[in-house]
């Protein structure tokens, strides 16, 4: 088992990646931690807004109250997908979103009454060829006309394992093998805890122990969280040691694939995940 890295080693690796990407035209932004989530400060019409970095949300969103304060015109309702299902949302367009000097103009967003001021969803992250350093909390983005980053050889030389991502039906998945079963996990940087789907746990006969913890679904309802211990789990060719995580109901999607697991920030940070959306890969160590 690999020894844990010191903060100095983590900073050194993060800076090396930052310098490599900046040579290729990327802009880099350090996120801050707010209620165990990574958020990035941005400006909408000179108003400071914290945006959750959320690969588990299909679209960018802003809070309904904020949209009204900004005088934005709301359009017909639509739907966005999250780890707990679909949410109804109005839509609008931001004339300009300013991420510390990185400008995105005429950005379509969904408007909902969510727990955050806004989310940077998968649509924008893919559009900007985002590379997210989950351990260091740094988001790297570039204009869509920029070249795809060439970080593969650098990360492999640092001891990382590359796992190909599956982008399907506006969602991002990681191939996973749990208890001998080949399934997929939803890659969700907006969820601070990794969760095994309760129905999958029952099917695979994985023992679940009730806890006092609860999670909130897309409709604002709370669900019980169980504790499970996995002796065998691998993300692609990357094998994890014995792993403890929660188990709860993960929403079934209207289209395949249905995730057996949500891969959240706890495991992503533990294994120093680098998510490369330009090349469709996640790197782990």
Protein Blocks (a to p, Z undefined) as FASTA:
>chain_A
ZZdddfklmmmmmmmmmmmmmmnopacdddddeehiacddddeehiacdddddfkbmbdc
ddfklmmmnopacddddddddfkbccdddddddfbacehhiacehiacdddddfbfbdcd
fklmmmnopacdfknopacdddfkbccddfklmmmmnopacdddddeehiacddddeehi
acdddddfkbcbdcddfklmmmnopacdddfbdcddfkopacdddddddfbdcehjbccd
ddddddddddddfbdcddfbdcdfklmmmnopacdfknopacdZZ
